[in-house]
């Protein structure tokens, strides 16, 4: 005996069927245990009343159209008899034709109405289904169930794909490993061949290298013996016995006598001047001296002596001149170049006047503060060897140091460059 679907109301369902073949709903409530099946059953139950209403509306619409079609046919026949005077046969034919046309029109209108009804039903169903689905999906139980099923499906798919990919990668790695192993074995064989050849070549040249080493060792010993002799000679040669000590002249306190003497000092190409603490020096005359002598390449130093004539310090002559010369030094020097016996006014060389005052008053601390001053505390004794003098200059980082005799008197200066040159010449000659 056929069954009726409780959801879509279809009655052509075979006896013993579990689901409706129209809407796939369970026919037995005890079978509807699946969450989604229960949701679908509930949704269709809610929509069944809407479907029944639309079916009833459609049926009523068709009935009314057929009723109006008969009335239209009768009216049309009456109009035909009244206006045309046709026979009964013609009236029947006309009525049938009109009825047929009316029936066709009614059927077409019914189809259109049915189509519009179905569209409205579909729209209502779609809206209702969307609302019901949204309401059902909003529940935590459904979301959890969906997430669990999706996760399980993804895990299963990922596991399958990973396994397939791992098989592919394993096969590819094995192929690459076999190829790399073959290449490595070939490379090892080639490297061994090259190494064997290089070892043989190295063995062949080792004897020649050892022979060269022995020759170089002999030459080194010979050179070391020569250097020992040179060092011994340098250690024995004292600073006072060579020409590196530069002589110097003492400026006297008589300005007139010093002006007359300046030309002779220029001709002698002296390399140093000295000034004594406590003596009077006229500033313009001192300027005249330094202006003329600093043009000589040989002139290098200005020495400061104490009252007993012992050196206490010195300056680089050009550094001292730059510190004391007036701003218009060039113009002043040019203006007096053609007058060798004339000196500038005291107001033109104020700092040289101050220098003379410091010397006359024995103001050692102020003199020491002038640019370029170096004390003689690091002086080299005249009996120091050239080798020791070079070590002293190197340790102090100095280019020049004063040389004192046994009494502490300044006898000159020793320069690192000239000592080095002398040593190199001695090495070359040996």
Secondary structure, DSSP 4 states (H G I P E B T S, - for coil): --B--TTT----BPTT-SB-TTT--BSSGGG--SHHHHHHHHHHHHHHHHHHHHHHHHHHHHHHHHHHHHHHHHHHHHHHHHHH---HHHHHHHHHHHHHHHHHHHHHHHHHHHHHHHHHHHHHHHHHHHHHHHHHHTSHHHHHHHHHHHHHHHHHHHHHHHHHHHHHHHHHHHHHHHHHHHHHHHHHHHHHHHHHHHHHHHHHHHHHHHHHHHHHHHHHHHHHHHHHHHHHHHHHSBGGGSTTSPP-EEPPS-HHHHHHHHHHHHHHT--EEEEETTS---HHHHHHHHHHHTTSTT--EEEEE-TTS-EEEEEEHHHHHHHHS-TTHHHHHHHHTT-TT----GGG-HHHHHHHHHHHHT-HHHHHTSTT-EEGGGPEETT-BHHHHHHHHHHHT-SEEEEE-TTS-EEEEEEHHHHHHHHHHHHHH-
